[in-house]
Amino acid sequence: MLNDYLSGKSQLFSDGVHTELRAQENRLRRVSMVQGNLVANGREEISGTSARVYKNGVYGFSSSAETSAAAAETVLKAATDNALFLDRHIAKNAGPLPRVSNKNIPECKIIRDTNPQEYVDFVREIDSYIMKKYPDLSSRSVSIREDSMEKIICTSDGSCGHITSPRSYVLICLNAETAAGIPVELFEPTGGFGNFDDNFSDPSLLFPRVDAIYELLMKKREGVYAEAGYKTVVLGGILPGMLAHEAVGHTVEADLVRGGSVAGPYLKKQVGSPLVNMVDFAHTAFGSPAPLPVYLDDEGTPAEDAVLIKDGILTGYMNSRETAALYGVAPQGNARAWSFSDEPLIRMRNTAVLPGNDKLEDIIASVEDGYYLTHTNNGQADLTGEFMFGVCMGYEIKHGKLARPILDTTISGVAFDMLKTVDMVSDEVIWTSSGMCGKKQPMPVGMGGPALRCKVMIGGR
């Protein structure tokens, strides 16, 4: 755990400027086994100190790969000098940033280290189970990834805190071939927020998960190609979460709105059917902890939920303190930095479509001819809201019943057009949190949503 060497440094903050002082340590533990062979066993740690100072519309920033009181004083002075220099020469005269009220931040979770041999033994036992029970697989891999960010933040308006965000996952990938020799694959992460020993105790507890992945893979092995075209589909699994993050979330990050995203002209306008609601949750969602809770951002803003779409209307953006002042709203804690040497950017936290009132089985039963899509392996979107997602597991729907599995395909569309076709929303949200968002800097994020009935373009053979 980081020692608090920032206490008392606030007395060195200059008057008339907004100041953020941050100590940070990132950790990564990674073990991978392919076909019984250990191919990766890595441990990384990076730590340091940074300061950012705002003056009339310009920022001065400085960082050091040291974690000490002396480093804090050095970066604080350099960042202040940089901000004052830029203010003199640029003279934006943008005025001060909005102040925020300090709130109690929950006690941070202790970051615990795991003996590397425990990781190796854990993946080896799972790999051995797969090898013995499913020898017909063409290949298999089992990995563990455990990462964390720990930060101590101190700001000039007194919003300070010690925060940690550990997460850990076991990643299982199984491969087979169809009768025609076409390779098929399924990949699934298991885990979430917390240290490795919070989420995993006994490898055998994951054997049922392995069995379930194998069963799906065998169904996919007998799959057919989808029929290309504009189709009625039920987006299930993590696909609605991917849509919320990639196709909508990025377009409503205020810095990207200022850069010309499609969401700019749509504020307070209809962007989806009245059944569509979307929120970027801070730390609590639907009465339970969000997948990756954020209580304080790296500008010292206490985190609150950001409502993005309500009843199909685009109601707001995700903001930093600077863009919140520009749009005349309160900041809600969306500014985060990946490393000590990075400046905070507007980032999502736990972005989700809200559940509706329909049952999944009723949604499927309502489709005469379409597809139920459950797993995705990648996705991309641009600032126009145009998206394309890979689909690696799904089924035909014929006369309201699930039919044949389908092989890998894609779906595509324009988010705000597609959301207007949503006419049924299930009552259960599925979350995922194992990935990284790649907006200039990597960042752990959660995403989720209920099953949606809508229309999209689906790819064929």
Secondary structure by P-SEA (a helix, b strand, c coil): ccccccccccccccccbbbbbbbbbbbbbbbbbccccccbbbbbbbbbcbbbbbcccbbbbbbbccccaaaaaaaaaaaaaaaaaaaaaccccccccbbbbbcccccccbbbbccaaaaaaaaaaaaaaaaaacccccccccbbbbbbccbbbbccccccbbbbbbbbbbbbbbbbccccccccbbbbbbbccccccccccccccaaaaaaaaaaaaaaaaacccccccccccccccaaaaaaaccccccccaaaaaaaccccccccccccccccbbbbbccccccccccccccccccccccbbbbbcccccccccccccaaaaaaacccccccbbbccccccccccccbbbbbbccccaaaaaaaccbbbbbcccccccccccccbbbbbcbbbbbcccccccccccccccccaaaaaaaccccccbbbbbccccccccbbbbbcccccbbbbbbbbbcc
